[in-house]
Amino acid sequence: MLNNYYKYLPWVILGAFSSYGAATHYAQTTFDLFYLTAIFMIVYVALLYLHENLFKNINTKIYSFES
């Protein structure tokens, strides 16, 4: 199962940098920075998972009805 997600590894790394950048804007302490970075990464990975499993299936079903 993890073999399917290796192609997203560069995007996850870029997402980690952007999550850290967004967290530095909102955080006031070091714990806030860690907590917000973790939350942003969880949301980012959840969106990748939804894109891979839900949205691609929906698009496949929509396009299969058109033909």
N, C-alpha and C positions, 0 to 999 in steps of 0.2 A: 504494500500500500504506500509506503513512503517513497518508493521509486517514482511514483507519479508526481511527487511534489519537489523533486530536486531541481526542476526547471524554474521554480519560484524562489530558490535560495538567493539569487542576487537581488530580487525585489524585496525579500524579507530583510536583507542587510540594509538596503536603502531605506526601508520602512523603519528600521531601528534608529537610523540617524535622524530621520524626520520626526519620529516619536520623541527622541531625546531633545531635539530642537524645540518642539512644541511644549514639552514638559518644562524646559528651562524658562519659557515665557510665563508659565503659571505657577511654578514651584517657588516656595519661600525658604524651605529647608532642604537638607539633603534627603531626608526620608520622603518628603513630598516629590522630589525629583525622581527617586527610585520608584515610588508608587505610581506616579502618573506615567512614567515611561513604560512600566509593566502593563498598565491599563490600556494605553494606546497601542501597544504591541498585541495584546490580546484581541482588541477590536480589529486591528489590521489583519491578523491571521484568520479571524472569524470571517472577515469579508473575502479573503482569498478562498477560504473553504466554501463559502456560499457561492462564489463565482464559479468554482470548479464543479460543484455538485448540483446546485439548484438552477442557476441562471443559464448554464449551457444546456441543461435538459429542457428548460422552458423554451429557449430559442430553437432547439432541435424540433420540438413538438410544433411550434408555430410555423417554422419553415416547411415541415413535412405536410401540413395542411394546405399550403399554398400550391404545391405541385400536383 
